[in-house]
Amino acid sequence: MSRKPKTDRRETWAQELADLLATTKEAGPYSLHRRDEILEALDRVREGTYGLCRDCGRKISADRLRVKPEASRCVRCQRKAEGSRAA
């Protein structure tokens, strides 16, 4: 069984994010925020940190990245961040 080199995965992630960015063209505030998140995710792909939580450094689950490819936090840290905003 052979694994894909990391560079191939990065190219795949970058392409998926670029495709997502292309579909986020409507000009609402949510769309602009999401566009910024996607551009930040592309930066993380280039830096080699895509898929790692920005708060705890652990891997973000593949399921979460499939649902929200621009995610910068794991589910646990995202819940903490949202909880601190609500307080």
C-alpha positions as CSV (number, residue, x, y, z in Angstrom):
1,M,0.0,0.0,0.0
2,S,1.5,3.3,-1.0
3,R,0.7,6.6,0.6
4,K,0.4,9.8,-1.4
5,P,3.2,12.2,-0.7
6,K,2.2,15.3,1.3
7,T,2.8,17.6,-1.6
8,D,0.1,15.7,-3.6
9,R,-2.4,16.1,-0.7
10,R,-1.6,19.8,-0.4
11,E,-2.3,20.2,-4.1
12,T,-5.6,18.4,-3.7
13,W,-6.5,20.5,-0.7
14,A,-5.5,23.7,-2.5
15,Q,-7.6,22.7,-5.5
16,E,-10.7,21.9,-3.4
17,L,-10.3,25.2,-1.6
18,A,-9.9,27.1,-4.8
19,D,-13.0,25.4,-6.2
20,L,-14.9,26.4,-3.1
21,L,-13.6,29.9,-3.3
22,A,-14.9,30.1,-6.9
23,T,-18.4,29.1,-5.8
24,T,-18.4,31.8,-3.0
25,K,-19.1,34.8,-5.3
26,E,-22.3,36.3,-4.0
27,A,-21.6,39.6,-2.2
28,G,-23.3,39.1,1.2
29,P,-21.4,39.6,4.5
30,Y,-21.4,35.9,5.2
31,S,-19.9,35.2,1.8
32,L,-17.1,37.7,2.3
33,H,-16.3,36.3,5.7
34,R,-16.2,32.7,4.2
35,R,-14.0,33.9,1.3
36,D,-11.5,35.3,3.9
37,E,-11.6,31.9,5.7
38,I,-10.9,30.1,2.5
39,L,-8.0,32.3,1.6
40,E,-6.6,31.8,5.1
41,A,-7.0,28.0,4.6
42,L,-5.0,28.3,1.3
43,D,-2.3,30.0,3.2
44,R,-2.2,27.2,5.7
45,V,-1.9,24.7,2.9
46,R,1.1,26.6,1.5
47,E,2.6,26.8,5.0
48,G,2.1,23.1,5.7
49,T,-0.3,23.7,8.7
50,Y,-3.6,22.9,6.9
51,G,-5.6,20.4,8.9
52,L,-4.0,21.4,12.2
53,C,-6.0,23.2,14.9
54,R,-4.7,26.7,15.4
55,D,-5.5,26.6,19.1
56,C,-4.3,23.1,20.3
57,G,-2.2,22.0,17.4
58,R,-4.0,18.6,17.0
59,K,-5.2,17.3,13.7
60,I,-8.6,18.5,12.6
61,S,-10.8,15.4,11.8
62,A,-11.2,14.5,8.2
63,D,-15.0,14.6,8.7
64,R,-14.8,18.2,9.9
65,L,-12.7,19.2,7.0
66,R,-15.1,17.5,4.5
67,V,-18.0,19.5,6.0
68,K,-16.0,22.8,6.5
69,P,-12.7,22.7,4.5
70,E,-11.8,26.1,5.7
71,A,-11.9,25.1,9.4
72,S,-9.0,26.3,11.4
73,R,-10.0,24.7,14.7
74,C,-10.9,21.2,15.8
75,V,-14.5,20.7,17.0
76,R,-13.5,20.9,20.7
77,C,-11.6,24.2,20.3
78,Q,-14.3,25.7,18.1
79,R,-16.9,24.9,20.8
80,K,-14.7,26.6,23.4
81,A,-14.2,29.7,21.1
82,E,-17.9,29.9,20.5
83,G,-18.7,29.5,24.2
84,S,-16.3,32.4,25.1
85,R,-18.0,34.7,22.6
86,A,-21.4,33.9,24.0
87,A,-20.3,34.7,27.5
